[in-house]
C-alpha cells in the first residue's frame, strides 16, 4: 500500500473536515472544505483509500500546497 497526500489548492481557512481517521473513501469524495475569499473549495480524494492522518482542524489557516489529509491507497 502507498500513501497519498491530499493538498490544499488555495490559501484560506478550514471550513469543514468531512472525514474521520480510519474512514474508507472513494475517488472524488470530499475530504476537507476550504474557505477562501468567501468561496467554499472542496479538497477531494484523488483515489479510493483509507484516511490515516488528518493534518488540519476546522478553523485553522492553510496555505496553498499544504497537506490536509493522508490516505493509504
C-alpha positions as CSV (number, residue, x, y, z in Angstrom):
1,X,0.0,0.0,0.0
2,X,1.1,3.5,-0.7
3,X,0.3,6.9,0.9
4,X,-1.3,9.7,-1.0
5,X,-1.3,13.3,0.4
6,X,-4.3,15.5,-0.3
7,X,-3.2,19.1,-0.6
8,X,-5.0,22.4,-0.4
9,X,-5.2,24.1,-3.8
10,X,-5.6,27.6,-2.2
11,X,-4.7,29.5,0.9
12,X,-7.6,30.0,3.3
13,X,-9.3,28.5,6.4
14,X,-10.5,25.0,7.0
15,X,-14.3,25.4,7.0
16,X,-15.2,21.7,7.5
17,X,-13.4,18.4,7.9
18,X,-15.6,15.8,6.2
19,X,-13.8,12.6,7.1
20,X,-12.6,10.7,10.2
21,X,-9.5,8.6,10.9
22,X,-9.9,5.1,9.6
23,X,-12.7,6.1,7.2
24,X,-12.8,4.5,3.8
25,X,-13.3,7.0,1.0
26,X,-13.9,6.7,-2.7
27,X,-12.3,8.6,-5.5
28,X,-13.7,12.2,-5.7
29,X,-15.2,12.1,-2.1
30,X,-14.8,15.4,-0.4
31,X,-12.2,15.3,2.4
32,X,-12.0,18.9,3.6
33,X,-13.7,22.1,2.6
34,X,-11.5,25.3,2.5
35,X,-13.0,28.8,2.7
36,X,-11.1,31.3,0.6
37,X,-12.3,34.7,-0.5
38,X,-15.9,33.8,0.7
39,X,-15.9,30.7,-1.6
40,X,-16.0,27.1,-0.4
41,X,-13.4,24.9,-2.2
42,X,-13.7,21.2,-1.7
43,X,-10.5,19.1,-1.5
44,X,-11.3,15.7,-2.9
45,X,-9.7,12.2,-2.8
46,X,-7.7,11.6,-6.0
47,X,-8.1,7.8,-5.4
48,X,-10.0,5.4,-3.2
49,X,-8.4,4.6,0.2
50,X,-8.4,4.8,3.9
51,X,-7.8,8.1,5.9
52,X,-4.7,7.5,8.0
53,X,-4.0,11.1,9.1
54,X,-5.9,14.4,9.2
55,X,-3.4,17.3,9.3
56,X,-5.8,20.2,9.9
57,X,-8.5,21.3,12.2
58,X,-11.7,23.2,11.5
59,X,-10.9,27.0,11.7
60,X,-7.2,26.5,11.0
61,X,-5.4,28.6,8.4
62,X,-3.9,26.6,5.5
63,X,-1.5,27.7,2.7
64,X,-1.7,26.6,-0.9
65,X,0.0,23.2,-1.2
66,X,-0.4,22.3,2.5
67,X,-1.2,18.7,3.2
68,X,-4.6,18.3,4.7
69,X,-5.3,14.6,4.7
70,X,-3.2,11.5,4.1
71,X,-4.8,8.4,2.5
72,X,-3.5,4.9,2.3
73,X,-4.3,3.6,-1.2
